[in-house]
C-alpha cells in the first residue's frame, strides 16, 4: 500500500522546476510505494508518465526508486497523488501502463473532483471495463465510459467523433468479448472502400486481399485484443468475416457482432441498406468521423443523415466524442482541436 505524507518541507524534489509552469510551491506530498516493480511501471520509460502528470496538473514530480515527491499547489498535489495511487493500483495487478492510461486516470480524477474521500481501489472500477481473455480494456474518458455502457445496453450503437478517441478500438473489444462469451457466433467487419483523397487503382489478389488494406485498423485491433492463433482460426472458419459493404445487400445477419467502420464514407442508400441487415440476436456498431468525409462532391454522408434521422429512436444509442476524448497521443488532441477551429467541410462531402 502507498504511504503518503503532506506538507513536508524537508523533502524537496531534486528535479528543476520549469519556470514556464509557474507552480506555487505551497505544498509537498511524499508517497512511498511498497511494490518496486509496480512503482517502476508507474514512472514509465525515462519518466514519461510522471512528465505527463506534471504538464497536465501543473506540479513537479520527483522519483527516487519507490519514493515519489510531488510539489505544487494543494489542489494539484492532491490530484497528482490520486492519479498516482490509481495507476499504482492498476500496476500491482500486472497491467501495463501506457500514456493513454495515465491520461485517462488524470481525466477521471479531475472529473471526480475533491468533494469526496478518494479510494484508489474503488477508482479502478469508476469507468466501465471490457474483460477479454488476453487483457481487460478500460474506458479512459467519460465519453468512452458512456460508449461502453451503450454497447452493453443497446443493439445498435453509433460512435461518432474525431480520430484517436477509441471508437473502433472499443467496438472491436466489445465484439471480441461477445464472441469469447459465445453470446454471438461470429464477428462481421465492414468498411466502405473509399480512398482518403487518393486513387489506389487496381488491387491484385482475392477478395480478402483486395479489402484488407481498407480494414487494416480493425485487423490491428483484433490481433492486439485477441490471441493471434484464435483470430487466424476464426478467419479461416468464417467466424470472423470480412464483408465488403458493397456485397452486403440481400443478407440478414443473425447471431453476430457487426462493425461498420469509417461510416462517414457511406452514401445515404448504403447506410440504409446496412442498417436493415440487422437480424436476430445481433449487435451492430457504427463508427465514423463526420469531419473526414472522402465521398465525391455532391454525395450525402450516410452517417450524418442516419445520426440525424435515428436520434431518439428506442433501442438505438448515439455517443459523440470530441477532441477532449482523444487518447492516441496528447499531440493528436491538440491537432484535432486546431482543425476544429477551422471552418468545417460540410457533411455532404462538398468541397
Secondary structure, 3 states (H helix, E strand, C coil): CCEEEECCCCCCCCCCCCHHHCCCCCEEEEEECCCHHHHHHHHCHHHHHHHHHHHHHCCEEEEECCEEEEEECHHHHHHHHHHHHHHHHHHHCCCCCCHHHHHHHHHHHHHHCCCCCCCHHHHCCCCCEEECCCCEEECCCHHHHHHHHHHHHCCEEEEECCCCCCHHHHHHHHHHHHHHCCCCCEEEEEECCCCCCCCCCCCCCCHHHHHHHHHHHHHHHHHHHCCHHHHHHHHHHCCEEECCHHHCCCCCECCEEEEEECHHHCCHHHHHHHHCCECCCCEEEEEECCCCCCCCCCCCCHHHHHHHHCCCCCCEEEEECCHHHCCCCHHHHHHHHHHHCCCCCCCCCCC
